[in-house]
Amino acid sequence: MIALLALLAPVQAADDVLTDHVLSVLTSNEYGSSRRYTVRWSDSPSMAIIGGSDAHRQLAIDIAAELSEVIDPLSISIVDDPADAEIRLYFDDHPALVAIARSEGFEFVPGNAGLFWGWWDTRGRLSRMVILIQDRWAADDPFMQHLLLEELTQSLGLMNDSPRFPESVVYETTASSGSATTLGDLDTRTLALLYSLKPGARKCRVKRIIRRKWDIIPTD
């Protein structure tokens, strides 16, 4: 029995780490209000891209398309008029982003190269999202590719960072942050799980789904 427990312990520990990671990114926030339930778009959101170069814009469009494949049948559509958009993505320098944040109703958190801020109702349905990205890096810079992927992914409902899996786009510790420039298996499954649940799913329900169905969540 002791030998059997020794073999099972690492597997159970790995499951616990995975569960903690997914629960953290799906049922809590990096900034703002505290919660213990999921939030996500209940209808396909539209996104307007303000500022940045043509290459920045194309990168954002490409990432939106990648994410749309995971949240199908929902998708992110691109619109020209910010007034028509549920998601407003701004590229600008730091002082301008600080002012934009205030005009949009929140404060830019110091020390960030990029930031998202969202609004949702009591049922966990997202209604509005603002994403702020410093444009000091070119679109072909891996850091910009990672930064934009992270903020756009988080704007869909993966709203917290996690120190547990370096390959995750939302990986961050006090000493380092992630470098993923495309969604891996972990992030794809986490996002697919979120969009298989109704908005406002409680932490206990999410935990049950992770335990029972994680291995059968599609990743393509």
HUZIDA-V226968 format. One record per residue. RES is the residue in three letters. PSI is psi as a letter, one per 20 degrees, with the letter a starting at -180 (none if undefined). D_CENTER is the distance of its C-alpha to the mean C-alpha in Angstrom with 1 decimal. Layout:
RES_PSI_D_CENTER ; RES_PSI_D_CENTER
//
This chain:
MET_g_42.3 ; ILE_g_41.3 ; ALA_g_40.6 ; LEU_g_38.5 ; LEU_h_36.4 ; ALA_h_35.9 ; LEU_h_34.5 ; LEU_h_32.2 ; ALA_g_30.8 ; PRO_h_28.5 ; VAL_g_27.0 ; GLN_h_26.5 ; ALA_g_25.0 ; ALA_g_22.5 ; ASP_g_21.6 ; ASP_g_21.2 ; VAL_g_18.9 ; LEU_g_16.6 ; THR_g_16.8 ; ASP_g_16.1 ; HIS_g_13.0 ; VAL_g_11.6 ; LEU_g_13.0 ; SER_g_11.7 ; VAL_h_7.9 ; LEU_h_8.8 ; THR_k_11.8 ; SER_r_11.6 ; ASN_q_10.4 ; GLU_g_10.5 ; TYR_r_12.9 ; GLY_b_15.0 ; SER_q_16.3 ; SER_q_16.4 ; ARG_r_15.8 ; ARG_k_16.3 ; TYR_r_14.9 ; THR_q_12.0 ; VAL_q_11.0 ; ARG_r_10.1 ; TRP_p_12.1 ; SER_i_15.5 ; ASP_r_16.8 ; SER_p_15.7 ; PRO_q_14.4 ; SER_q_16.2 ; MET_p_15.1 ; ALA_p_17.6 ; ILE_o_17.5 ; ILE_p_19.8 ; GLY_a_21.5 ; GLY_r_21.0 ; SER_r_23.1 ; ASP_h_23.5 ; ALA_h_21.9 ; HIS_g_18.8 ; ARG_g_18.8 ; GLN_h_19.3 ; LEU_g_16.5 ; ALA_g_14.0 ; ILE_g_15.9 ; ASP_g_15.8 ; ILE_h_12.0 ; ALA_h_11.8 ; ALA_g_14.5 ; GLU_g_13.0 ; LEU_h_10.0 ; SER_h_12.7 ; GLU_h_14.7 ; VAL_h_12.4 ; ILE_j_12.2 ; ASP_p_15.9 ; PRO_j_18.0 ; LEU_r_15.5 ; SER_r_14.7 ; ILE_o_13.7 ; SER_q_17.1 ; ILE_p_18.2 ; VAL_q_20.8 ; ASP_h_23.0 ; ASP_o_23.6 ; PRO_h_20.9 ; ALA_h_22.9 ; ASP_j_22.0 ; ALA_p_18.2 ; GLU_h_15.7 ; ILE_p_13.1 ; ARG_o_15.0 ; LEU_o_14.0 ; TYR_p_16.6 ; PHE_p_17.9 ; ASP_r_20.7 ; ASP_r_22.2 ; HIS_g_21.5 ; PRO_h_24.3 ; ALA_h_23.4 ; LEU_h_19.8 ; VAL_g_21.2 ; ALA_h_23.5 ; ILE_g_20.9 ; ALA_g_18.8 ; ARG_h_22.0 ; SER_h_23.0 ; GLU_i_19.8 ; GLY_j_20.5 ; PHE_r_18.7 ; GLU_p_19.4 ; PHE_p_17.7 ; VAL_p_17.1 ; PRO_q_19.4 ; GLY_j_18.6 ; ASN_p_15.4 ; ALA_h_15.4 ; GLY_q_12.3 ; LEU_q_10.9 ; PHE_q_9.1 ; TRP_p_11.1 ; GLY_r_11.2 ; TRP_p_14.2 ; TRP_r_14.9 ; ASP_a_18.2 ; THR_i_19.8 ; ARG_j_18.9 ; GLY_j_15.1 ; ARG_o_15.0 ; LEU_q_12.9 ; SER_h_15.4 ; ARG_q_14.3 ; MET_p_11.6 ; VAL_p_12.7 ; ILE_p_11.1 ; LEU_p_13.7 ; ILE_p_14.3 ; GLN_p_17.6 ; ASP_k_19.6 ; ARG_i_21.8 ; TRP_q_20.5 ; ALA_r_21.6 ; ALA_h_19.4 ; ASP_j_20.9 ; ASP_p_20.1 ; PRO_h_17.8 ; PHE_g_16.2 ; MET_g_15.4 ; GLN_g_14.0 ; HIS_g_11.7 ; LEU_g_10.8 ; LEU_h_10.2 ; LEU_g_8.1 ; GLU_g_5.8 ; GLU_h_5.9 ; LEU_h_5.9 ; THR_g_3.2 ; GLN_h_1.7 ; SER_i_5.1 ; LEU_i_5.5 ; GLY_i_5.5 ; LEU_m_3.7 ; MET_j_5.3 ; ASN_q_7.5 ; ASP_r_8.7 ; SER_p_11.2 ; PRO_j_14.6 ; ARG_h_15.5 ; PHE_o_14.7 ; PRO_h_15.1 ; GLU_i_14.1 ; SER_q_10.5 ; VAL_h_8.1 ; VAL_j_7.0 ; TYR_p_10.8 ; GLU_p_12.8 ; THR_r_16.3 ; THR_i_18.8 ; ALA_h_20.4 ; SER_r_17.8 ; SER_r_14.3 ; GLY_r_12.9 ; SER_j_14.2 ; ALA_p_12.6 ; THR_j_13.1 ; THR_q_12.4 ; LEU_p_10.7 ; GLY_a_13.0 ; ASP_g_14.4 ; LEU_g_12.4 ; ASP_h_8.9 ; THR_g_10.7 ; ARG_g_12.5 ; THR_g_9.7 ; LEU_g_8.1 ; ALA_h_11.8 ; LEU_g_12.8 ; LEU_g_10.7 ; TYR_j_12.3 ; SER_i_15.6 ; LEU_q_15.8 ; LYS_q_16.9 ; PRO_q_15.0 ; GLY_j_16.2 ; ALA_p_16.7 ; ARG_q_18.1 ; LYS_h_17.3 ; CYS_h_20.6 ; ARG_g_20.0 ; VAL_g_16.6 ; LYS_g_18.6 ; ARG_g_21.4 ; ILE_g_19.4 ; ILE_g_17.9 ; ARG_h_21.5 ; ARG_h_23.2 ; LYS_j_21.1 ; TRP_g_18.5 ; ASP_i_20.9 ; ILE_j_21.4 ; ILE_p_17.9 ; PRO_q_18.2 ; THR_j_16.3 ; ASP_none_18.0
//
